[in-house]
Amino acid sequence: MLPPPASDDDALSSTNDDEATDDDLGPFQNEYAEGGDDDSIREDYANLDQVDKLRQIPISPSYTEENDDDSSSNNTYGNGVTTNGQSSLSISGNSSMITQTSFNYSKSSYYNLGLVRAIGNALPPRHDANQTLRNLEFILKYEPDFEQVHKHWVFNRIVDQDLLERLLKMLQRYNQTSYTVIPFVLKDYAKKQYEFLEGHWLDELDMIHNKTFFTDDWRDNERARYYDIIQDRKNLYVTNQNNARNFAMEWYMLPNGTVPDVDYVLPWDGNCFLTQAAFVKLQHDLIRWNSDPIAAYKRASHGEFLSNSTNPKIRSLLKEPIKYFYTPMDRLLVGNEVLLDPNYIPRLDEEPQIIFHRTAVGRFDPSLRYGKKNKVEMLIRLGIKGPWDIYVKNSEDASAPVLSDWTGPPPPAGWVTRLFSGKRRLEKKNKSSKRVKARTDGMTRMLQRLDLDVATKVHGWNSSTWMFYDRGILAKEAEFWVNAQQHNGRNQNGTSPSADSNSSLYNLIQNLIAHADHALHAGPWSVMDKEPCGCGKHNDCHDYYSFIGPNAMSVKKATNLPMCNNDAVRYDRSRLEAFQYNTTILALAYTITRQRSYVEKAAENIVTWFVNPKTRMNPRLGVEWQSGANQSFITKYGVIEFKDVYYFLDALRIVEESGVLSEDQTDSVILWFHEYLDWLLVSKDKESRRGGLGAYFEPNHHGLFHDIQVISVASYIGKLTFAISTIHESISRLLTQVSSKGELRNELGLSNCEHWQAFTLQGWFTLARMARKAGVNLWNKFRSPSDPDLGTTAIQSALCRAAEYTIPLLSHRPICNDNNAQRVEDVSRWFLLYLEVQHHCPNAVIRYPSFLWPDWWLLDSFPEAPLGDAFKMNPLYSQGTGIAPFWNLGLYDHEVSMLNNPRQMFPIMQFRT
């Protein structure tokens, strides 16, 4: 499973400028490495008074304050990018760093620089949540007002809009008015998908639900790598690092009179800080190496440049300013205040920043996300030596062509310090794997929160949302019923029909009311009803107790309680099914009729099962598997017995909204489901009984219905972040459960495999219906051509492929290979599935000129098949099918005017030969 989600009220805050590969770097191998050329740095300070003599290559006119004006403008570029720019250096009053030496030099000697820092989203626990505000204020307060430097800020898809406002106000407070906002747009993020198919390796398609993936055999950084791949597109949108870097360079090339002319652009990460000494060294290097480019390239290439310097193209390029430099970087392991010490010596062993001449053609690859060596790719193309030459193994990291203006490895220029991330224990060199894990955990938590925002803010999902039935549609059907009762099929003006008492919907609601009337006189049910028969292995009658297995019959025969041989009396499964089924029917009848007796009876059932201390069920499942006549154990396979909770919780919401339950009773029910969810997500509970997590790792219907339960319960109790992350994770199960042909391969080997195919497909359709409430469409996942052997090459999603192959009405397939084939149950179950295919799979076809029922269907049980009218279809099925009672109410959206002509809602699919 993904790392534990952030709580729903966790705040998202700022700066994500930590290059992913920083976490894996060893000491940086260049002239500034620790223990290296410190004397060279000091020598450069002393030689700066000769800087005018070194400069030989002409550059653009010097950028001086006399050329500035006070005009500023606000411009909006494509994709909502907003820029506030000015042509003057209006920084005033900032404290300057104390330098080691004073120098005499002319302003005209310096290059004009555009220093751009891209500030993004922090990723706790990789970064301290407050690092953005803290580090930005440190830069604004203590970084000097450098001569010949124009500073621009890029706020790169800041998710937290309150934080963005605070950052902009901070810029204003320090008189910084040149900035760009690249906005975060939730609807754009919502279009980005997880890439589960790209995330697998070895022979496993669905690593998320593979138990070995969570054992000690897998290291944290290997799991982090897997999640990084899965999150690729979402990560790329949220972090947007290379796009922001490229924008920083392009900004200085805009045809805009307010943008100053610069010679070099420094598109750096947001946490980069320049001391006065570092800036002077940087300018010195730019001038020194431009004055003798051959010497610069020789030094950077360790002498190899000499063999290429006679090339005419290179000789031509050598007449121009050097296009690229790299700036070695220091990483602070403690608070930023150490930089205020004039004797601070940097440790330059981190991944460097890059400097581009204004005419440089090189750009960062926008397809590389945070964590995918997005800056390293440019370092490699430029020939900058470092540890990445050892650990970069994938060809994609260096697949871009050589830059047309590349003459050789660029020389170094100055240094820069990366400010403190707020996580000292993660900054140490021997903690690189922990940084990788913390980075991935941080990204995962952010994406979970954003997925929640998509569900709640874009799609209106919340804990009150009905996850199976549709509240709005059921309200229209209730209105239909009221009109039919009160106005005898006519509107109040008596001119047009509003409801026909002979319509299929009218008859369906009558059927619902009849069953609700019967349910008024049944129950309430309790797990304590089994007490006269014995209470299972742990002898606690409040525990749910059921029994499965090949030797269960021998146990029944051996019992000393002959009056309890009836399963309905001895075991709790039949009580649970009756409780959920009847309570749901009562709640639906109340929604249609508003008859108070229905909801009051439903509330009585709920209080008895969950609240009353004398009758309540403990929030766990105790299902025993009999492996021998005298031996049994609690099994994970019993988790599925609570499968129908998905529709029952809609009934529970209806009862709560009616006001029949007291506040204390409602709180008790919510607490019960909190405890049940905890049990579902642990391997053992406090009494050493097997918990529900074992079902999570099952590759067939057990794992599927574990997800359905988790999503249903988590959404009901308000753990929406966990619910939405489980919805997204569940998509990965399709990879192992549905073959390329469309087979439900993990069901075909089971006894009674026809039942399990229909049951599993029904579970997937149910999960897809629930997921749509949160804005996730399972019907479009893993689209690929259908199997040509089946007679079609139409592009189908995994679910549509499964439906097209599995539903006999579509494929006319033979019976599955099962010795118990004669146990095929009610074949009308396939009609419900066929109806969903009509609605969601436009490319699915019937490959026969007319319906030819498979010869293995039992004709004596074959029902009428009103495939064009859901209201005429059977509303009630055995609880073992996983089909909700009166599933055809609150199904698809429709207008009241269409209720008399349901074929407009559910058109018959066209036959094809």
ChimeraX attribute file (.defattr): number of C-alpha atoms within 10 A of each C-alpha:
attribute: neighborCount
match mode: 1-to-1
recipient: residues
	/A:1	15
	/A:2	17
	/A:3	14
	/A:4	13
	/A:5	22
	/A:6	19
	/A:7	14
	/A:8	14
	/A:9	8
	/A:10	11
	/A:11	14
	/A:12	21
	/A:13	26
	/A:14	28
	/A:15	28
	/A:16	28
	/A:17	25
	/A:18	22
	/A:19	18
	/A:20	22
	/A:21	21
	/A:22	22
	/A:23	24
	/A:24	18
	/A:25	17
	/A:26	16
	/A:27	15
	/A:28	21
	/A:29	17
	/A:30	17
	/A:31	17
	/A:32	22
	/A:33	19
	/A:34	16
	/A:35	9
	/A:36	14
	/A:37	13
	/A:38	14
	/A:39	8
	/A:40	12
	/A:41	16
	/A:42	14
	/A:43	11
	/A:44	16
	/A:45	17
	/A:46	13
	/A:47	12
	/A:48	20
	/A:49	14
	/A:50	13
	/A:51	19
	/A:52	15
	/A:53	12
	/A:54	17
	/A:55	18
	/A:56	12
	/A:57	13
	/A:58	10
	/A:59	13
	/A:60	10
	/A:61	12
	/A:62	17
	/A:63	23
	/A:64	15
	/A:65	13
	/A:66	7
	/A:67	10
	/A:68	15
	/A:69	13
	/A:70	10
	/A:71	11
	/A:72	16
	/A:73	14
	/A:74	12
	/A:75	12
	/A:76	13
	/A:77	10
	/A:78	7
	/A:79	9
	/A:80	12
	/A:81	17
	/A:82	18
	/A:83	22
	/A:84	18
	/A:85	24
	/A:86	24
	/A:87	21
	/A:88	23
	/A:89	23
	/A:90	19
	/A:91	16
	/A:92	11
	/A:93	11
	/A:94	15
	/A:95	12
	/A:96	15
	/A:97	18
	/A:98	16
	/A:99	15
	/A:100	12
	/A:101	9
	/A:102	11
	/A:103	14
	/A:104	9
	/A:105	13
	/A:106	10
	/A:107	13
	/A:108	14
	/A:109	17
	/A:110	23
	/A:111	22
	/A:112	25
	/A:113	25
	/A:114	27
	/A:115	19
	/A:116	27
	/A:117	25
	/A:118	30
	/A:119	27
	/A:120	29
	/A:121	26
	/A:122	28
	/A:123	26
	/A:124	27
	/A:125	19
	/A:126	24
	/A:127	27
	/A:128	19
	/A:129	20
	/A:130	17
	/A:131	24
	/A:132	25
	/A:133	17
	/A:134	16
	/A:135	23
	/A:136	20
	/A:137	17
	/A:138	16
	/A:139	19
	/A:140	20
	/A:141	14
	/A:142	18
	/A:143	19
	/A:144	21
	/A:145	20
	/A:146	17
	/A:147	18
	/A:148	22
	/A:149	21
	/A:150	25
	/A:151	21
	/A:152	23
	/A:153	25
	/A:154	25
	/A:155	26
	/A:156	29
	/A:157	25
	/A:158	26
	/A:159	22
	/A:160	14
	/A:161	14
	/A:162	10
	/A:163	19
	/A:164	21
	/A:165	12
	/A:166	12
	/A:167	19
	/A:168	16
	/A:169	13
	/A:170	16
	/A:171	18
	/A:172	12
	/A:173	12
	/A:174	16
	/A:175	16
	/A:176	22
	/A:177	24
	/A:178	26
	/A:179	22
	/A:180	25
	/A:181	21
	/A:182	25
	/A:183	17
	/A:184	20
	/A:185	15
	/A:186	16
	/A:187	12
	/A:188	10
	/A:189	19
	/A:190	17
	/A:191	10
	/A:192	15
	/A:193	15
	/A:194	19
	/A:195	19
	/A:196	26
	/A:197	17
	/A:198	13
	/A:199	21
	/A:200	17
	/A:201	11
	/A:202	6
	/A:203	7
	/A:204	13
	/A:205	20
	/A:206	23
	/A:207	24
	/A:208	24
	/A:209	23
	/A:210	16
	/A:211	13
	/A:212	12
	/A:213	17
	/A:214	15
	/A:215	9
	/A:216	8
	/A:217	9
	/A:218	11
	/A:219	13
	/A:220	17
	/A:221	17
	/A:222	15
	/A:223	18
	/A:224	22
	/A:225	17
	/A:226	18
	/A:227	24
	/A:228	25
	/A:229	20
	/A:230	19
	/A:231	23
	/A:232	23
	/A:233	19
	/A:234	23
	/A:235	24
	/A:236	21
	/A:237	19
	/A:238	24
	/A:239	25
	/A:240	21
	/A:241	30
	/A:242	22
	/A:243	20
	/A:244	27
	/A:245	25
	/A:246	16
	/A:247	19
	/A:248	24
	/A:249	25
	/A:250	14
	/A:251	19
	/A:252	21
	/A:253	15
	/A:254	11
	/A:255	8
	/A:256	12
	/A:257	13
	/A:258	20
	/A:259	19
	/A:260	23
	/A:261	19
	/A:262	23
	/A:263	23
	/A:264	26
	/A:265	26
	/A:266	23
	/A:267	26
	/A:268	24
	/A:269	23
	/A:270	25
	/A:271	26
	/A:272	22
	/A:273	28
	/A:274	21
	/A:275	23
	/A:276	19
	/A:277	20
	/A:278	20
	/A:279	20
	/A:280	23
	/A:281	20
	/A:282	21
	/A:283	20
	/A:284	25
	/A:285	20
	/A:286	24
	/A:287	23
	/A:288	22
	/A:289	23
	/A:290	24
	/A:291	19
	/A:292	16
	/A:293	20
	/A:294	19
	/A:295	17
	/A:296	23
	/A:297	23
	/A:298	19
	/A:299	18
	/A:300	22
	/A:301	18
	/A:302	11
	/A:303	13
	/A:304	14
	/A:305	19
	/A:306	13
	/A:307	9
	/A:308	13
	/A:309	18
	/A:310	11
	/A:311	11
	/A:312	10
	/A:313	14
	/A:314	15
	/A:315	14
	/A:316	12
	/A:317	16
	/A:318	18
	/A:319	11
	/A:320	14
	/A:321	22
	/A:322	27
	/A:323	22
	/A:324	26
	/A:325	27
	/A:326	23
	/A:327	23
	/A:328	26
	/A:329	24
	/A:330	22
	/A:331	22
	/A:332	21
	/A:333	19
	/A:334	15
	/A:335	14
	/A:336	19
	/A:337	12
	/A:338	13
	/A:339	21
	/A:340	14
	/A:341	11
	/A:342	14
	/A:343	11
	/A:344	9
	/A:345	12
	/A:346	20
	/A:347	20
	/A:348	25
	/A:349	21
	/A:350	25
	/A:351	29
	/A:352	26
	/A:353	21
	/A:354	21
	/A:355	25
	/A:356	22
	/A:357	19
	/A:358	21
	/A:359	16
	/A:360	19
	/A:361	13
	/A:362	20
	/A:363	16
	/A:364	18
	/A:365	18
	/A:366	15
	/A:367	15
	/A:368	22
	/A:369	26
	/A:370	25
	/A:371	23
	/A:372	20
	/A:373	18
	/A:374	21
	/A:375	25
	/A:376	24
	/A:377	21
	/A:378	20
	/A:379	24
	/A:380	20
	/A:381	19
	/A:382	21
	/A:383	18
	/A:384	23
	/A:385	17
	/A:386	21
	/A:387	16
	/A:388	22
	/A:389	13
	/A:390	8
	/A:391	11
	/A:392	15
	/A:393	10
	/A:394	8
	/A:395	8
	/A:396	11
	/A:397	20
	/A:398	16
	/A:399	11
	/A:400	13
	/A:401	7
	/A:402	14
	/A:403	14
	/A:404	10
	/A:405	16
	/A:406	20
	/A:407	26
	/A:408	22
	/A:409	25
	/A:410	27
	/A:411	23
	/A:412	26
	/A:413	26
	/A:414	22
	/A:415	25
	/A:416	26
	/A:417	24
	/A:418	21
	/A:419	25
	/A:420	22
	/A:421	30
	/A:422	23
	/A:423	18
	/A:424	14
	/A:425	13
	/A:426	21
	/A:427	21
	/A:428	15
	/A:429	16
	/A:430	13
	/A:431	13
	/A:432	19
	/A:433	18
	/A:434	18
	/A:435	25
	/A:436	26
	/A:437	22
	/A:438	21
	/A:439	26
	/A:440	28
	/A:441	24
	/A:442	21
	/A:443	26
	/A:444	24
	/A:445	25
	/A:446	25
	/A:447	20
	/A:448	27
	/A:449	25
	/A:450	21
	/A:451	24
	/A:452	24
	/A:453	21
	/A:454	23
	/A:455	23
	/A:456	17
	/A:457	15
	/A:458	14
	/A:459	15
	/A:460	13
	/A:461	21
	/A:462	19
	/A:463	17
	/A:464	14
	/A:465	18
	/A:466	24
	/A:467	27
	/A:468	25
	/A:469	24
	/A:470	18
	/A:471	17
	/A:472	13
	/A:473	18
	/A:474	19
	/A:475	14
	/A:476	18
	/A:477	24
	/A:478	21
	/A:479	17
	/A:480	22
	/A:481	23
	/A:482	17
	/A:483	20
	/A:484	20
	/A:485	15
	/A:486	11
	/A:487	16
	/A:488	15
	/A:489	20
	/A:490	17
	/A:491	15
	/A:492	12
	/A:493	7
	/A:494	11
	/A:495	8
	/A:496	11
	/A:497	16
	/A:498	24
	/A:499	27
	/A:500	20
	/A:501	18
	/A:502	11
	/A:503	15
	/A:504	19
	/A:505	24
	/A:506	21
	/A:507	15
	/A:508	20
	/A:509	21
	/A:510	15
	/A:511	15
	/A:512	22
	/A:513	20
	/A:514	13
	/A:515	15
	/A:516	25
	/A:517	16
	/A:518	12
	/A:519	22
	/A:520	18
	/A:521	9
	/A:522	14
	/A:523	17
	/A:524	21
	/A:525	22
	/A:526	25
	/A:527	23
	/A:528	20
	/A:529	18
	/A:530	21
	/A:531	15
	/A:532	13
	/A:533	18
	/A:534	17
	/A:535	22
	/A:536	20
	/A:537	14
	/A:538	11
	/A:539	11
	/A:540	14
	/A:541	22
	/A:542	22
	/A:543	22
	/A:544	24
	/A:545	26
	/A:546	21
	/A:547	24
	/A:548	16
	/A:549	12
	/A:550	11
	/A:551	17
	/A:552	17
	/A:553	14
	/A:554	13
	/A:555	15
	/A:556	17
	/A:557	12
	/A:558	11
	/A:559	12
	/A:560	10
	/A:561	13
	/A:562	11
	/A:563	11
	/A:564	17
	/A:565	16
	/A:566	10
	/A:567	13
	/A:568	12
	/A:569	17
	/A:570	25
	/A:571	24
	/A:572	26
	/A:573	21
	/A:574	16
	/A:575	21
	/A:576	18
	/A:577	20
	/A:578	18
	/A:579	23
	/A:580	25
	/A:581	23
	/A:582	25
	/A:583	29
	/A:584	27
	/A:585	26
	/A:586	29
	/A:587	29
	/A:588	29
	/A:589	26
	/A:590	24
	/A:591	22
	/A:592	20
	/A:593	16
	/A:594	14
	/A:595	13
	/A:596	14
	/A:597	15
	/A:598	24
	/A:599	30
	/A:600	20
	/A:601	23
	/A:602	30
	/A:603	27
	/A:604	17
	/A:605	21
	/A:606	25
	/A:607	20
	/A:608	20
	/A:609	25
	/A:610	22
	/A:611	21
	/A:612	14
	/A:613	12
	/A:614	11
	/A:615	18
	/A:616	22
	/A:617	21
	/A:618	19
	/A:619	20
	/A:620	25
	/A:621	26
	/A:622	25
	/A:623	28
	/A:624	22
	/A:625	21
	/A:626	21
	/A:627	14
	/A:628	13
	/A:629	15
	/A:630	10
	/A:631	11
	/A:632	19
	/A:633	15
	/A:634	19
	/A:635	21
	/A:636	23
	/A:637	17
	/A:638	22
	/A:639	24
	/A:640	21
	/A:641	21
	/A:642	17
	/A:643	23
	/A:644	23
	/A:645	21
	/A:646	26
	/A:647	23
	/A:648	24
	/A:649	20
	/A:650	24
	/A:651	29
	/A:652	24
	/A:653	16
	/A:654	24
	/A:655	27
	/A:656	17
	/A:657	11
	/A:658	17
	/A:659	13
	/A:660	18
	/A:661	19
	/A:662	11
	/A:663	10
	/A:664	10
	/A:665	18
	/A:666	20
	/A:667	12
	/A:668	16
	/A:669	17
	/A:670	17
	/A:671	16
	/A:672	20
	/A:673	18
	/A:674	19
	/A:675	13
	/A:676	19
	/A:677	21
	/A:678	17
	/A:679	21
	/A:680	27
	/A:681	17
	/A:682	14
	/A:683	15
	/A:684	15
	/A:685	15
	/A:686	9
	/A:687	8
	/A:688	8
	/A:689	17
	/A:690	22
	/A:691	25
	/A:692	26
	/A:693	19
	/A:694	21
	/A:695	26
	/A:696	24
	/A:697	18
	/A:698	20
	/A:699	19
	/A:700	21
	/A:701	22
	/A:702	22
	/A:703	22
	/A:704	25
	/A:705	27
	/A:706	25
	/A:707	23
	/A:708	28
	/A:709	23
	/A:710	24
	/A:711	26
	/A:712	28
	/A:713	23
	/A:714	21
	/A:715	23
	/A:716	25
	/A:717	18
	/A:718	16
	/A:719	19
	/A:720	29
	/A:721	25
	/A:722	22
	/A:723	27
	/A:724	26
	/A:725	22
	/A:726	20
	/A:727	22
	/A:728	18
	/A:729	18
	/A:730	25
	/A:731	24
	/A:732	22
	/A:733	21
	/A:734	24
	/A:735	18
	/A:736	18
	/A:737	23
	/A:738	19
	/A:739	15
	/A:740	17
	/A:741	19
	/A:742	21
	/A:743	19
	/A:744	27
	/A:745	17
	/A:746	19
	/A:747	22
	/A:748	17
	/A:749	13
	/A:750	15
	/A:751	16
	/A:752	20
	/A:753	23
	/A:754	23
	/A:755	21
	/A:756	20
	/A:757	24
	/A:758	24
	/A:759	20
	/A:760	22
	/A:761	20
	/A:762	21
	/A:763	20
	/A:764	23
	/A:765	20
	/A:766	20
	/A:767	25
	/A:768	21
	/A:769	21
	/A:770	24
	/A:771	24
	/A:772	18
	/A:773	20
	/A:774	26
	/A:775	19
	/A:776	22
	/A:777	15
	/A:778	24
	/A:779	20
	/A:780	14
	/A:781	19
	/A:782	21
	/A:783	15
	/A:784	14
	/A:785	16
	/A:786	25
	/A:787	17
	/A:788	10
	/A:789	8
	/A:790	13
	/A:791	12
	/A:792	14
	/A:793	13
	/A:794	17
	/A:795	17
	/A:796	24
	/A:797	22
	/A:798	28
	/A:799	25
	/A:800	25
	/A:801	28
	/A:802	25
	/A:803	30
	/A:804	27
	/A:805	22
	/A:806	24
	/A:807	20
	/A:808	21
	/A:809	23
	/A:810	19
	/A:811	19
	/A:812	19
	/A:813	13
	/A:814	10
	/A:815	16
	/A:816	18
	/A:817	14
	/A:818	15
	/A:819	10
	/A:820	12
	/A:821	17
	/A:822	13
	/A:823	14
	/A:824	15
	/A:825	17
	/A:826	16
	/A:827	18
	/A:828	17
	/A:829	19
	/A:830	18
	/A:831	19
	/A:832	21
	/A:833	18
	/A:834	20
	/A:835	18
	/A:836	16
	/A:837	23
	/A:838	19
	/A:839	13
	/A:840	14
	/A:841	20
	/A:842	12
	/A:843	17
	/A:844	25
	/A:845	21
	/A:846	18
	/A:847	17
	/A:848	14
	/A:849	10
	/A:850	11
	/A:851	12
	/A:852	10
	/A:853	13
	/A:854	15
	/A:855	10
	/A:856	11
	/A:857	17
	/A:858	15
	/A:859	11
	/A:860	6
	/A:861	11
	/A:862	12
	/A:863	12
	/A:864	10
	/A:865	12
	/A:866	13
	/A:867	19
	/A:868	19
	/A:869	20
	/A:870	24
	/A:871	23
	/A:872	18
	/A:873	22
	/A:874	20
	/A:875	18
	/A:876	14
	/A:877	16
	/A:878	13
	/A:879	17
	/A:880	12
	/A:881	18
	/A:882	22
	/A:883	20
	/A:884	24
	/A:885	22
	/A:886	23
	/A:887	19
	/A:888	20
	/A:889	20
	/A:890	20
	/A:891	17
	/A:892	15
	/A:893	12
	/A:894	15
	/A:895	10
	/A:896	15
	/A:897	13
	/A:898	13
	/A:899	22
	/A:900	18
	/A:901	14
	/A:902	19
	/A:903	14
	/A:904	13
	/A:905	17
	/A:906	17
	/A:907	14
	/A:908	14
	/A:909	17
	/A:910	10
	/A:911	14
	/A:912	11
	/A:913	9
